[in-house]
Amino acid sequence: MKQKTFLNKGSAVAAIDIGSSKIVCLLGQVQDEFGHIEIVGHGYRASEGIKNGTVIDLAAAENAVREAVHVAENAAADRLKGYPLRDVVVSVSACHCYSSFIEATVDVSAGGVSRKDINRGLVKAQRSVLDTQDAELIHTIPAAFWLDGNGGISDPIGMNGEELNMNIHMVMGNPSGIRNLAQSVKRSHLDISALCVDSYASGLSCLVDDEKDLGSILIDMGAGVTSFSVFQAGRMLLTDYVPMGGAHVTNDIAQGLTTSFAEAERLKTLYGNAMASSSDTHDMIEVMQMGDDNEMHANHVPRSVLVGIIQPRMEEIFEQLRAKLADNGVTEAIGRRVVLVGGASQMPGCRDLANYVLDKQVRLGKPIGIQALPKELNTPAFATVAGLFPYLGSHANEMPAEIMERGDTRSLWQKTKLWLQENW
């Protein structure tokens, strides 16, 4: 059964993805009571003040966010006339977050299990975290249920028993990193209404229902960080990251070929491949020398030299991912399906290399089923921002503020904003 959303029909909302390479803003308008959001404008620009998913220059990050939002507002000016934009959902890099599992027990002997009983368990888990840890709560997701010791229950509502046990997946964040990210948005006079881990948002936009239900791993290969989320039974069960991405590959090229970062990025885009081929030794590429734009002084090297720089770094990324999955017990438990998204995943040969290193079935993902998504954003590089609206519209019951304040008479929108304002 579809649940009604806290969003008001016709209201204007925004989604902002703050990445290491680009900042993207989508503007949307709520279409119905179930939270379907139509995209009416978008804007993006190169990132500033962000490195490896972390704010390193608050003023520069703030300016970049403001410019991306301004472009989106101009594009949607006609559609959103009379609807002031102040509320946004923002992605959070997985490098600031970690997964933890909390168990909670609820007495349900008074009658059948209700949504209030589940909420009591979620509130109990959140309070235990807030009382013992200095962390920001990002997501609170019921992972498994047992009723009087009987497991395998996907939804206990309406069932009868004495005691309900819950295993709850809680995604928590580093306070300082998240607050700096939030400040870059709030300084643009925007109120953050929700946060969402980047790889979770990517999974919501790119995975089909069977992949979410039967088990799959979504890997989001960004510029500074490669994050992943594990899905099964329709829920996210784990999120983690490795501290490397496409920018590290570019840096390796710049150092290895003694050229500028911009030239290295150009070479990676035009000639890069994650796996070597027999023709690489015969193909020659032109490499501009650092500080010299004169093509007469350019070096000419075999393409195999470039690929020889790229492949080891890409292999290292996937090997670290494989180790992370093994350490978390995911390798055998979640089947063999992997979906790659993110700008770095678009490199030729990346899918084949992931297949080889991870020993899983790999496909390249892109946003699906997102209403009115512009064609230029329908690529793996924009998977995260495309998933922020589905999260806001359909997964609001995973927001810690909504869970803690469910009994409040104020609207969820008001409660979420108040919680974020009080914590930031």
C-alpha positions in Angstrom: 0.0 0.0 0.0 1.3 3.4 -0.9 1.8 5.8 2.0 0.9 9.4 1.8 3.8 11.9 1.8 4.3 14.9 4.0 4.9 17.0 1.0 2.1 19.4 -0.1 0.8 19.0 -3.6 2.2 21.8 -5.9 5.0 22.7 -3.5 8.5 23.4 -4.8 11.4 21.2 -3.6 15.1 20.9 -4.5 17.7 18.2 -4.6 21.4 19.0 -4.3 24.2 16.6 -4.9 27.5 18.1 -3.6 30.3 16.0 -5.2 34.1 16.4 -5.5 33.8 17.1 -9.3 30.5 18.7 -9.7 27.5 20.2 -7.8 24.1 19.5 -9.3 20.7 21.0 -8.4 17.3 19.7 -9.4 14.1 21.6 -8.8 10.8 19.8 -8.7 7.1 20.2 -8.0 5.1 17.7 -6.0 2.4 16.2 -8.2 0.2 14.3 -5.8 -0.3 13.1 -2.2 2.0 10.1 -2.7 5.1 12.2 -3.2 5.6 11.9 -6.9 7.8 14.8 -8.0 8.2 16.2 -11.5 11.5 17.8 -12.3 11.0 21.3 -13.7 14.5 22.7 -13.7 18.2 21.8 -13.2 21.6 23.4 -13.0 25.1 22.2 -12.4 28.7 23.5 -12.3 32.2 22.3 -11.4 32.8 21.8 -7.7 34.9 24.2 -5.7 36.0 23.9 -2.1 35.3 20.1 -2.1 38.0 17.5 -2.1 37.4 13.7 -1.7 33.9 14.4 -0.5 34.9 16.8 2.2 34.5 20.6 2.5 38.0 22.2 2.5 37.0 25.8 1.6 33.5 26.7 3.0 33.3 30.0 1.1 34.1 28.4 -2.3 31.7 25.5 -1.7 29.0 27.9 -0.7 29.5 30.0 -3.9 29.4 26.9 -6.1 26.2 25.6 -4.5 24.6 29.0 -4.9 25.5 29.2 -8.6 24.1 25.7 -9.3 20.9 26.6 -7.5 20.6 29.9 -9.3 20.9 28.2 -12.8 18.2 25.7 -11.8 15.9 28.5 -10.5 16.2 30.4 -13.8 15.4 27.3 -15.7 12.2 26.7 -13.6 11.2 30.3 -13.2 7.9 30.0 -15.2 6.8 26.7 -13.6 7.6 27.7 -10.0 6.4 31.3 -10.1 4.8 32.0 -6.8 6.3 29.0 -5.1 9.3 30.1 -3.0 12.2 27.6 -2.8 13.7 27.1 0.6 13.5 23.4 1.3 16.1 20.9 -0.1 17.2 17.3 0.2 21.0 17.0 0.1 23.3 14.0 -0.6 26.0 13.1 1.9 29.2 11.4 0.8 29.6 7.9 2.3 33.0 9.0 3.5 31.2 10.8 6.3 28.9 7.9 7.2 29.0 4.4 8.6 26.5 1.6 9.1 25.6 0.2 12.5 23.0 -2.4 13.6 20.9 -2.0 16.7 18.5 -4.5 18.2 15.3 -3.4 19.8 12.5 -5.4 21.5 8.9 -4.2 21.8 6.0 -5.7 23.8 3.1 -6.3 21.5 1.0 -8.6 23.7 -1.8 -6.0 23.9 -2.9 -6.7 20.3 -1.7 -7.1 16.7 1.5 -5.5 15.7 0.9 -1.9 14.6 3.0 0.7 12.9 3.2 2.5 16.3 4.8 -0.7 17.7 7.5 -0.6 15.0 8.0 3.1 15.6 8.5 2.5 19.3 11.3 0.1 18.4 12.9 2.6 16.0 12.7 5.4 18.6 14.3 3.1 21.2 17.2 2.3 18.9 17.7 6.0 18.0 17.7 7.1 21.6 20.3 4.4 22.5 22.6 5.8 19.8 22.1 9.4 20.7 22.7 8.7 24.4 26.0 6.8 23.8 27.5 8.2 20.6 28.5 11.6 19.2 27.0 11.1 15.7 24.4 12.5 13.3 21.6 10.1 12.4 21.1 9.9 8.6 18.9 6.9 8.1 17.0 4.4 10.4 15.9 1.4 8.4 14.2 -1.8 9.8 16.3 -4.6 8.5 14.7 -7.8 10.0 11.8 -8.8 12.3 11.2 -11.7 14.6 7.9 -12.3 16.3 8.2 -14.6 19.4 11.4 -15.9 18.0 10.1 -16.6 14.5 12.1 -14.9 11.8 11.8 -14.4 8.1 9.1 -11.8 8.5 9.2 -8.9 6.0 6.3 -6.9 7.4 4.8 -7.8 10.9 2.0 -5.3 10.9 -1.3 -7.0 11.8 0.4 -10.2 13.1 -0.3 -11.4 16.6 2.3 -12.3 19.2 3.9 -11.4 22.5 7.3 -9.9 21.7 8.6 -8.2 18.5 12.4 -8.1 18.0 13.8 -5.8 15.4 17.3 -5.6 13.8 17.6 -1.9 12.7 20.2 -0.6 10.2 21.2 2.8 11.3 23.4 5.0 9.1 25.3 7.5 11.2 27.5 10.4 10.2 30.6 12.3 11.4 29.2 15.5 12.9 31.9 17.9 11.8 32.0 16.7 8.2 28.2 16.8 7.8 27.8 20.1 9.5 30.3 21.7 7.2 28.5 20.3 4.2 25.2 21.6 5.6 26.7 25.1 6.1 27.6 25.4 2.5 23.8 25.0 1.7 22.4 27.0 4.6 24.5 30.0 3.7 22.6 30.2 0.5 19.4 30.8 2.6 18.1 27.3 2.0 16.7 25.0 4.7 17.8 21.3 4.6 14.8 19.1 5.0 16.5 15.7 4.6 19.9 14.1 4.1 20.6 10.9 2.0 23.8 8.9 1.6 24.9 9.2 -2.0 25.1 5.5 -2.9 21.7 4.9 -1.4 20.2 7.7 -3.6 22.0 6.2 -6.6 20.4 2.8 -5.8 17.0 4.2 -5.6 17.3 5.8 -9.0 19.1 3.0 -10.9 18.2 -0.4 -9.4 15.1 -2.3 -10.7 12.8 -3.8 -8.1 14.2 -7.4 -8.5 17.7 -6.2 -7.8 16.6 -4.5 -4.6 14.6 -7.6 -3.5 16.9 -10.4 -4.5 20.1 -8.8 -3.5 22.6 -6.5 -5.3 25.5 -4.1 -4.7 25.4 -0.6 -6.0 28.9 0.9 -6.5 29.0 4.7 -7.0 32.4 5.6 -8.5 32.8 9.4 -7.9 35.8 11.6 -8.4 37.2 11.5 -4.8 35.4 8.6 -3.2 34.0 5.2 -4.4 31.0 4.4 -2.2 28.7 1.4 -2.2 25.4 0.3 -0.7 24.1 -3.3 -0.4 20.4 -4.0 -1.0 18.2 -7.0 -0.2 14.5 -7.6 0.5 13.8 -4.1 -0.8 16.0 -2.4 1.9 19.5 -1.0 2.1 21.5 -3.2 4.5 24.9 -1.6 4.4 26.8 1.4 3.2 30.6 1.9 3.1 33.3 3.4 0.9 36.9 3.3 -0.3 38.8 6.6 -0.3 39.7 6.6 -4.1 37.9 7.6 -7.2 38.3 9.0 -10.7 40.4 12.0 -9.6 43.0 9.7 -8.2 43.3 8.1 -11.7 43.7 11.5 -13.2 46.4 12.5 -10.7 48.3 9.3 -11.5 48.2 10.2 -15.2 49.4 13.7 -14.5 52.4 12.4 -12.5 53.2 9.5 -14.8 53.2 11.5 -18.0 54.5 14.8 -16.4 51.6 16.8 -17.6 48.9 19.1 -16.1 45.8 17.8 -14.3 43.6 19.3 -17.1 45.6 17.5 -19.8 45.5 14.3 -17.8 41.8 14.5 -17.5 41.5 15.1 -21.3 43.7 12.0 -22.0 41.7 9.9 -19.6 38.4 10.9 -21.2 39.6 10.5 -24.9 42.0 7.6 -24.7 41.6 5.9 -21.3 40.7 2.3 -20.7 40.6 0.2 -17.6 41.9 -2.9 -19.4 44.7 -3.3 -21.8 44.2 -4.5 -25.4 46.6 -5.7 -28.1 46.2 -2.5 -30.1 47.4 -0.2 -27.4 51.1 -0.5 -28.3 50.4 0.6 -31.8 48.2 3.6 -31.0 50.2 6.8 -30.4 48.7 9.7 -28.3 49.8 13.3 -28.0 50.7 14.5 -24.5 51.1 18.3 -23.9 54.1 19.1 -21.6 53.3 20.8 -18.4 53.3 24.6 -18.7 53.7 24.5 -22.5 50.7 24.7 -24.9 52.8 24.6 -28.0 51.8 21.4 -29.9 55.2 21.4 -31.5 56.7 20.5 -28.2 54.2 17.7 -27.3 55.4 14.2 -26.4 54.0 11.2 -28.3 53.6 8.0 -26.3 51.9 4.7 -27.0 48.4 4.4 -25.6 49.7 1.3 -23.7 51.6 3.7 -21.4 48.4 5.5 -20.5 46.5 2.3 -19.9 49.4 1.0 -17.9 48.9 3.9 -15.5 45.1 3.7 -15.3 44.6 -0.1 -14.9 46.6 -0.5 -11.6 44.6 2.2 -9.9 41.3 0.9 -11.1 42.3 -2.6 -10.0 43.2 -1.2 -6.6 39.8 0.4 -6.2 37.9 -2.8 -7.0 40.3 -4.9 -4.8 39.6 -2.6 -1.9 35.9 -2.9 -2.6 36.2 -6.6 -2.6 38.0 -6.6 0.7 35.4 -4.3 2.3 32.5 -6.6 1.1 34.3 -9.7 2.4 35.0 -8.0 5.8 31.3 -7.2 6.1 30.2 -10.7 5.1 28.5 -9.5 2.0 30.4 -11.5 -0.7 28.5 -14.7 -0.3 25.3 -13.5 1.3 24.1 -11.0 -1.4 24.4 -13.0 -4.7 26.4 -11.9 -7.7 24.7 -8.7 -9.0 26.7 -5.5 -9.1 25.5 -2.2 -10.6 28.1 0.5 -11.4 27.2 4.2 -11.5 29.1 7.5 -11.1 31.3 9.4 -13.6 34.4 7.2 -13.2 32.3 4.1 -14.0 31.9 5.3 -17.6 35.5 4.6 -18.5 35.8 1.9 -21.2 36.7 -1.4 -19.7 35.5 -0.5 -16.2 32.6 -3.0 -16.3 34.9 -5.8 -17.5 37.5 -5.1 -14.9 34.9 -5.0 -12.1 33.5 -8.3 -13.4 37.0 -9.9 -13.3 38.1 -8.5 -9.8 34.8 -8.9 -8.0 33.8 -12.1 -9.7 30.2 -10.9 -10.1 27.7 -10.1 -12.8 28.2 -6.4 -13.5 26.1 -3.9 -15.4 26.4 -0.1 -15.9 23.4 1.7 -14.4 21.7 4.9 -15.1 18.5 6.6 -13.7 15.3 4.8 -14.5 11.7 5.8 -14.0 12.5 9.4 -12.9 9.7 11.7 -14.2 10.8 14.4 -16.6 14.6 13.8 -16.0 16.5 15.9 -18.6 18.2 13.7 -21.3 21.6 15.2 -20.4 21.2 14.0 -16.9 20.2 10.4 -17.8 23.7 9.0 -17.4 25.6 7.2 -14.6 27.3 10.4 -13.6 23.9 11.9 -12.3 22.6 8.8 -10.6 22.8 10.3 -7.1 20.9 13.5 -7.7 18.2 11.6 -9.6 17.6 9.4 -6.6 17.1 12.2 -4.1 13.5 12.9 -5.1 12.4 9.3 -4.9 14.0 9.1 -1.4 12.2 12.3 -0.3 8.8 11.1 -1.7 8.8 7.4 -0.8 11.3 6.9 2.0 10.5 9.7 4.4 9.7 7.2 7.2 13.4 6.4 7.4 14.2 10.0 8.4 15.3 10.1 12.1 13.5 13.3 12.8 10.2 11.9 11.5 10.6 8.8 13.6 11.3 10.7 16.8 8.5 13.2 16.3 5.8 11.0 14.8 3.4 11.7 17.7 3.8 15.5 17.2 0.9 17.3 15.8 3.1 19.4 13.5 3.6 18.3 9.9 6.5 16.0 9.0 8.0 18.8 6.9 8.0 21.2 9.8 9.3 18.5 12.2 12.2 17.5 9.9 13.2 21.2 9.4 13.1 21.8 13.1 15.3 18.8 13.9 17.9 19.8 11.4 17.9 23.4 12.6 18.3 22.4 16.2 21.2 20.0 15.4 23.0 22.3 12.9 
